[in-house]
Amino acid sequence: MVDQARARRLAKRISSIVATAIEYEIKDPRLKFITVTDAKVTGDLREATIYYTVMGETIDAEPDYAEAAAGLKKATGILRSKVGAGTGVKFTPTLAFVLDTVPDAARQMEDLLARARASDERVAQVAVNATYAGDADPYKADSDEDGED
């Protein structure tokens, strides 16, 4: 029987342990700009997937995803031993690191929304001074059908 609540608690604990170890204990400069965003653990508690993002050195700098992935691959054994010591479960789960694409997707969505708002503003500005192409009231009135002038 799979206990999903236990798996969620373990995933939260693993996320905390890995983030703390990356920030304070592992001295690899490639891991300096990594942020752990989420963790998922399988129902049998044997495998953990840890999602991370990488920030650039400055706001305008492009993050080095390849170096970050290489640093995480090298530190996987140390991180797994820290997870085993910090969780106290019978079998320490294997760790897999996956680059989190949610922040990039959210940024793209914000850009699309900004473009849609700008387009709506342009349409609203054009509509302010717009006039009808035909008559002001293009619909037939009852008096038109009777033939009265």
Solvent accessible surface area in square Angstrom, and as a share of the most:
residue,aa,sasa,rsa
1,M,238,1.06
2,V,78,0.45
3,D,74,0.38
4,Q,99,0.44
5,A,41,0.32
6,R,110,0.40
7,A,4,0.03
8,R,157,0.57
9,R,150,0.55
10,L,15,0.08
11,A,8,0.06
12,K,159,0.67
13,R,117,0.43
14,I,0,0.00
15,S,23,0.15
16,S,52,0.34
17,I,20,0.10
18,V,0,0.00
19,A,38,0.29
20,T,62,0.36
21,A,2,0.01
22,I,13,0.07
23,E,121,0.54
24,Y,143,0.54
25,E,85,0.38
26,I,23,0.12
27,K,168,0.71
28,D,28,0.14
29,P,107,0.67
30,R,78,0.28
31,L,3,0.01
32,K,149,0.63
33,F,67,0.28
34,I,18,0.09
35,T,69,0.40
36,V,23,0.13
37,T,61,0.35
38,D,59,0.31
39,A,7,0.06
40,K,114,0.48
41,V,19,0.11
42,T,59,0.34
43,G,26,0.25
44,D,96,0.50
45,L,25,0.13
46,R,112,0.41
47,E,98,0.44
48,A,1,0.01
49,T,37,0.21
50,I,0,0.00
51,Y,60,0.23
52,Y,11,0.04
53,T,17,0.10
54,V,13,0.08
55,M,116,0.52
56,G,17,0.16
57,E,136,0.61
58,T,89,0.52
59,I,174,0.88
60,D,136,0.71
61,A,41,0.32
62,E,142,0.64
63,P,26,0.16
64,D,82,0.42
65,Y,81,0.31
66,A,77,0.59
67,E,79,0.35
68,A,2,0.01
69,A,47,0.36
70,A,43,0.33
71,G,0,0.00
72,L,2,0.01
73,K,165,0.70
74,K,155,0.66
75,A,4,0.03
76,T,34,0.20
77,G,52,0.50
78,I,93,0.47
79,L,1,0.00
80,R,91,0.33
81,S,70,0.45
82,K,65,0.27
83,V,0,0.00
84,G,19,0.18
85,A,92,0.71
86,G,31,0.30
87,T,30,0.18
88,G,66,0.64
89,V,31,0.18
90,K,179,0.76
91,F,100,0.42
92,T,37,0.21
93,P,0,0.00
94,T,69,0.40
95,L,17,0.09
96,A,52,0.40
97,F,43,0.18
98,V,64,0.37
99,L,63,0.31
100,D,22,0.11
101,T,90,0.52
102,V,102,0.59
103,P,50,0.31
104,D,55,0.29
105,A,56,0.43
106,A,53,0.41
107,R,142,0.52
108,Q,119,0.53
109,M,112,0.50
110,E,100,0.45
111,D,81,0.42
112,L,94,0.47
113,L,77,0.39
114,A,53,0.41
115,R,167,0.61
116,A,50,0.39
117,R,135,0.49
118,A,42,0.33
119,S,43,0.28
120,D,95,0.49
121,E,109,0.49
122,R,144,0.53
123,V,99,0.57
124,A,56,0.43
125,Q,127,0.57
126,V,113,0.65
127,A,64,0.49
128,V,119,0.69
129,N,130,0.67
130,A,66,0.51
131,T,127,0.74
132,Y,172,0.65
133,A,118,0.92
134,G,60,0.58
135,D,105,0.55
136,A,87,0.68
137,D,98,0.51
138,P,95,0.60
139,Y,175,0.66
140,K,166,0.70
141,A,53,0.41
142,D,119,0.62
143,S,61,0.39
144,D,91,0.47
145,E,131,0.59
146,D,102,0.53
147,G,61,0.59
148,E,124,0.55
149,D,191,0.99
